[in-house]
Amino acid sequence: MSKVSAYTSWQPLEEVIVGRAYTPDYFDFIEDTTVREQLQLILHQTNEDLDNLQKVCETYGAIVKRPDLPRKSTFIENQIDPIPGVDAGAPVPPLTPRDWQITLGDKLLRVLHVPELNDICHEYGDSVINPHGNIKASMALRYVQEKLEKMSGRDVFDPDCILNGASASCIVRCGTDVFFDNSDYLKPEQSRWIQENCLDSRYRFHEAITDGHGDAVFAILKPGVLLSSKWDDQLNLDADFPGWDVSKLESSTIWHAMAVGKFKEENFNGAWYVQGQTPTPEFTRFVDTYLKEWVGYVSDTVFDVNCLVLDEENVVFSAYNKQVFDYCKKHRINPIISELRHSYFWDGGVSCCTQDIRRRGGLETYL
């Protein structure tokens, strides 16, 4: 049996990667006590929540892999004494593996080469497709790359790779039918490369334009059962999924979370939000200056769709949503809450923070 095998998002989960945030001590060097404590609390609670997500997956029988972290000494050195001419800022932690790679049948495609996942991917040998490998660069380019590597503590990637700038979250699997969200995060030529190099004639390809990450726009919970969001306006789900029951969510739990936390909406810039508190001006400036690669534009993301299906009877969500839970009850699905308290900061939900490696079952046609 192949260690890598996943044709859908709902067949029984057997092996999965759960992301990891930096540990709080990576930021002991921050002199401003208020900023340091706010950031370290986010990191501590994020890792607590990811550890709990791991336990949930293991409870339902899945093997869980976790990524490494970059070298702490190099990381801290480069934050205190950054390389001249390079924008300041901490590199993104290995938190959201679903954004960076995806299992397509018996192949694991590394859309973005993230070194903290190298040891895990090495276990899967020839099943891994890594278009960023075997860099051949001029001495001048190699010099620049080595400086960037020193800054981030990470490996460099091939600057000419066709998948640069793409996101694996723009691909949705439904057996022999695969949907490609051709947008700024996955260009048509990148979709064609994936189709030609990772899939074969058994598959049918569909364009699903959502102008963003497809796994936060619609999610298949099991055959015939599909969650979508207000961002599905450019999709024709009735035509693509004939006869399926589609529940469209018009609102996200972020607005409820803000109300409960008594967050002042006028302080919300749309990009990120720290649950349960209004960040100080100093912390806001720090995030917007040094952590701008960590955050997205959270007001656009519907995390209630961004879920992990363990099997056709059990699905993991990060928060309670009455419409979602009523819909699950209708279809005899057990909704499991594995809280991600700072998904509104990271702009990453349960699906983003996990990447399925193996699911039980083979290739079937559902549409």
C-alpha positions in Angstrom: 0.0 0.0 0.0 1.3 3.5 -0.9 2.0 5.8 1.9 0.5 8.6 -0.2 -3.1 8.2 -1.4 -5.9 10.6 -1.3 -8.5 11.1 -4.0 -11.1 13.1 -2.1 -11.4 15.3 1.0 -13.9 13.0 2.8 -12.7 9.3 2.5 -11.5 8.0 6.0 -8.4 9.9 7.1 -5.4 7.7 7.9 -2.4 10.1 7.8 -2.2 13.8 8.1 0.2 16.7 8.6 -0.9 19.2 11.3 1.0 22.6 11.2 3.1 24.2 13.9 3.6 27.8 15.1 6.8 29.2 16.5 7.2 28.6 20.2 7.1 31.8 22.3 10.8 31.8 23.1 11.6 32.6 19.4 10.6 36.1 20.3 12.2 36.6 23.7 14.4 39.3 22.0 11.5 41.8 21.7 12.2 44.6 24.1 8.7 46.1 24.3 7.1 44.0 27.1 3.6 44.6 25.9 4.3 43.6 22.3 6.3 40.6 23.4 3.6 39.3 25.8 0.8 39.8 23.3 2.7 37.9 20.6 3.9 35.1 22.8 0.4 34.5 24.1 -0.9 34.1 20.5 1.9 31.6 19.8 1.4 29.7 23.0 -2.4 29.4 22.5 -2.0 28.6 18.8 0.3 25.7 19.6 -2.1 24.5 22.3 -4.9 24.5 19.8 -2.8 22.6 17.2 -1.8 20.0 19.7 -5.5 19.5 20.5 -6.2 19.2 16.8 -3.6 16.5 16.6 -5.3 14.6 19.5 -8.6 14.8 17.7 -7.2 13.3 14.5 -5.4 10.6 16.5 -8.6 9.8 18.4 -10.3 9.0 15.1 -7.4 6.7 14.1 -5.1 8.9 12.0 -1.3 9.1 12.1 -0.2 12.7 12.6 3.0 14.3 11.4 4.3 17.7 12.5 6.7 20.0 10.7 10.0 21.1 12.1 10.8 24.7 13.0 13.7 26.7 11.6 16.9 27.0 13.6 16.1 29.3 16.5 19.6 30.8 16.8 19.6 31.8 13.1 16.1 33.0 13.3 16.8 35.3 16.3 20.1 36.6 14.8 18.4 37.6 11.6 15.6 39.5 13.4 18.1 41.4 15.6 20.6 42.1 12.8 18.8 41.8 9.5 20.7 41.8 6.2 21.0 45.3 4.7 18.7 45.9 1.7 16.3 43.1 2.6 12.8 44.0 4.0 12.6 43.3 7.7 10.1 40.7 8.9 9.9 37.2 10.4 9.3 34.4 8.0 5.9 32.6 8.1 5.9 29.6 10.5 5.0 26.1 9.1 1.4 26.6 10.2 -0.7 26.0 7.1 0.6 23.0 5.1 -2.6 22.8 3.0 -1.6 26.1 1.4 1.7 24.6 0.3 1.1 21.1 -0.8 -1.6 18.6 -1.7 -2.0 14.9 -2.3 -3.3 14.1 -5.7 -4.1 10.4 -5.9 -0.8 8.6 -5.1 1.3 11.8 -5.6 2.3 14.5 -3.1 2.7 17.8 -4.9 4.8 20.4 -3.2 3.4 23.5 -4.7 5.7 25.6 -2.5 8.9 24.2 -1.1 8.8 24.7 2.6 12.0 23.3 4.2 10.3 22.6 7.6 8.3 19.9 5.7 11.4 18.3 4.1 11.9 15.5 6.7 8.2 14.5 6.4 8.2 14.5 2.6 11.4 12.6 2.5 9.5 9.6 4.0 7.3 9.4 0.8 10.2 9.0 -1.7 9.2 8.9 -5.3 5.6 9.7 -4.5 6.7 13.4 -4.0 6.7 15.8 -6.9 8.8 18.8 -6.1 9.3 21.2 -9.1 11.4 23.5 -7.0 14.3 21.0 -6.7 17.7 20.9 -8.3 18.4 24.6 -8.4 20.9 25.6 -11.1 21.8 29.3 -10.6 24.5 31.6 -11.6 27.1 32.5 -9.0 25.6 36.0 -8.7 22.1 34.6 -8.1 23.5 32.0 -5.7 25.1 34.8 -3.7 21.8 36.6 -3.3 20.0 33.3 -2.5 22.5 32.4 0.2 22.0 35.8 1.8 18.2 35.3 1.7 18.7 31.8 3.2 20.8 33.2 6.0 18.1 35.8 6.7 15.3 33.3 7.0 17.0 30.2 8.1 15.3 28.4 5.2 16.4 26.8 1.9 16.1 28.8 -1.3 13.9 27.9 -4.2 14.2 27.9 -8.0 13.2 31.5 -9.1 12.1 30.1 -12.5 9.7 27.4 -11.1 6.4 27.6 -12.9 4.5 27.1 -9.6 6.0 30.1 -7.8 3.2 32.2 -6.3 0.6 29.3 -6.5 -1.4 27.9 -3.6 -2.4 24.3 -3.2 -5.6 25.5 -1.4 -6.9 26.4 -4.9 -7.3 22.7 -5.8 -10.4 20.7 -4.7 -10.6 17.0 -5.2 -13.7 15.0 -5.9 -12.5 11.6 -7.2 -12.1 11.7 -10.9 -13.2 15.3 -11.0 -10.7 18.0 -9.9 -11.5 21.7 -9.5 -8.9 24.4 -10.1 -9.5 27.9 -8.7 -7.8 29.9 -11.4 -7.1 33.2 -9.8 -4.2 35.3 -8.5 -3.2 32.3 -6.4 -3.3 29.7 -9.2 -2.9 30.9 -12.8 -4.2 28.8 -15.8 -0.7 27.9 -16.9 0.0 26.6 -13.4 -3.1 24.5 -13.4 -2.2 23.0 -16.8 1.3 22.1 -15.5 -0.3 20.3 -12.5 -2.7 18.5 -14.8 0.0 17.3 -17.2 2.6 16.3 -14.5 0.5 15.0 -11.6 -2.7 13.6 -13.1 -3.7 11.4 -16.0 -6.4 10.6 -18.5 -8.7 9.2 -15.8 -9.4 12.7 -14.5 -11.7 15.5 -15.6 -10.7 19.0 -14.9 -13.0 21.9 -14.0 -12.3 25.6 -13.7 -13.7 27.1 -10.4 -13.0 30.8 -10.2 -13.5 32.3 -6.7 -10.7 34.9 -6.7 -9.2 33.3 -3.7 -8.5 30.1 -1.8 -11.1 27.5 -3.0 -11.0 25.6 0.3 -12.6 28.6 2.1 -15.3 29.0 -0.6 -16.7 25.5 -0.8 -16.1 22.2 1.0 -17.4 18.7 0.2 -18.4 16.9 3.4 -19.4 13.7 1.7 -21.0 12.7 -1.7 -24.1 14.8 -2.2 -23.3 17.2 0.7 -21.6 20.5 0.2 -21.0 23.7 2.2 -20.4 26.9 0.3 -20.0 30.6 1.2 -21.0 34.0 0.0 -17.9 34.0 -2.3 -19.3 31.3 -4.6 -21.0 33.8 -6.9 -18.8 32.9 -9.8 -19.4 29.2 -9.4 -22.2 27.2 -10.9 -22.5 24.6 -8.2 -25.9 23.3 -9.4 -24.3 22.5 -12.8 -21.1 21.1 -11.4 -22.7 19.1 -8.6 -26.2 18.2 -10.0 -28.6 16.9 -7.4 -26.4 17.7 -4.4 -27.6 19.5 -1.3 -25.7 22.8 -1.0 -25.9 24.9 2.1 -24.6 28.5 1.5 -23.3 30.5 4.4 -23.9 34.2 4.2 -22.0 35.2 7.4 -18.8 34.1 9.2 -18.2 33.4 12.9 -15.7 36.3 12.9 -18.5 38.9 13.5 -20.0 36.8 16.3 -16.5 36.5 17.9 -16.0 40.2 17.7 -19.3 40.9 19.4 -18.6 38.4 22.2 -15.1 39.9 22.7 -16.5 43.5 22.7 -14.1 44.3 20.0 -14.4 47.9 18.7 -15.2 47.4 15.0 -13.7 50.8 14.1 -10.3 49.4 15.2 -10.6 46.5 12.7 -8.7 47.1 9.4 -10.1 43.9 7.8 -6.7 42.2 7.7 -6.3 40.5 11.1 -8.0 40.3 14.5 -6.9 38.9 17.9 -9.8 37.1 19.5 -10.8 38.4 22.9 -8.8 41.6 22.9 -8.2 44.9 21.2 -4.5 45.0 20.3 -2.4 48.0 21.5 -1.2 50.5 18.9 2.3 49.3 19.5 1.4 45.7 18.8 -0.6 46.7 15.7 2.5 48.6 14.3 4.7 45.6 15.1 2.5 43.2 13.2 2.0 45.5 10.3 5.7 46.1 10.0 7.4 42.9 10.9 4.7 40.2 10.6 2.9 41.3 7.5 3.6 38.0 5.8 1.8 36.2 8.6 -1.6 37.7 8.1 -4.0 37.8 5.2 -7.3 39.6 4.9 -9.5 37.8 7.4 -12.7 39.6 6.8 -12.9 37.8 3.5 -12.4 34.3 4.9 -15.4 32.1 5.9 -13.7 29.7 8.4 -16.9 27.7 8.9 -16.3 26.2 5.4 -12.6 25.7 6.1 -13.0 22.3 7.8 -11.3 18.9 8.0 -13.4 15.8 7.1 -12.2 12.8 9.2 -14.7 10.5 7.4 -18.3 10.7 6.1 -19.7 10.8 9.7 -17.2 13.1 11.4 -16.0 16.6 10.5 -13.8 19.0 12.4 -14.7 22.8 12.6 -12.9 25.5 14.5 -16.1 27.1 16.0 -19.8 26.7 16.4 -22.1 27.9 13.6 -25.8 27.1 14.0 -26.5 26.8 10.2 -23.5 24.5 9.8 -24.3 22.3 12.7 -28.0 22.1 11.7 -26.9 21.1 8.2 -24.6 18.4 9.6 -27.4 17.0 11.8 -29.6 16.9 8.7 -27.0 14.7 7.0 -26.1 12.6 10.0 -22.7 14.1 10.4 -21.1 14.6 13.8 -19.6 18.1 13.9 -16.5 18.3 16.2 -15.1 21.6 17.5 -11.3 21.8 17.7 -10.9 25.5 18.5 -8.4 27.7 16.7 -8.5 30.8 18.9 -6.3 32.8 16.6 -7.5 31.7 13.1 -8.6 35.4 12.7 -5.0 36.5 13.3 -3.3 33.9 11.0 -6.1 33.8 8.4 -5.9 30.0 8.6 -8.7 27.6 9.5 -8.7 23.8 10.2 -8.3 22.9 6.5 -5.4 25.3 6.1 -3.6 23.9 9.2 -3.8 20.3 8.0 -2.8 18.4 4.9 -4.1 14.9 4.3 -1.5 12.4 3.2 -3.5 9.2 3.1 -7.2 8.4 3.0 -8.7 4.9 2.8 -10.3 4.2 -0.5 -9.5 4.4 -4.2 -10.4 6.5 -7.2 -14.1 6.8 -7.9 -16.5 9.0 -10.0 -19.0 10.9 -8.0 -20.3 13.4 -10.6 
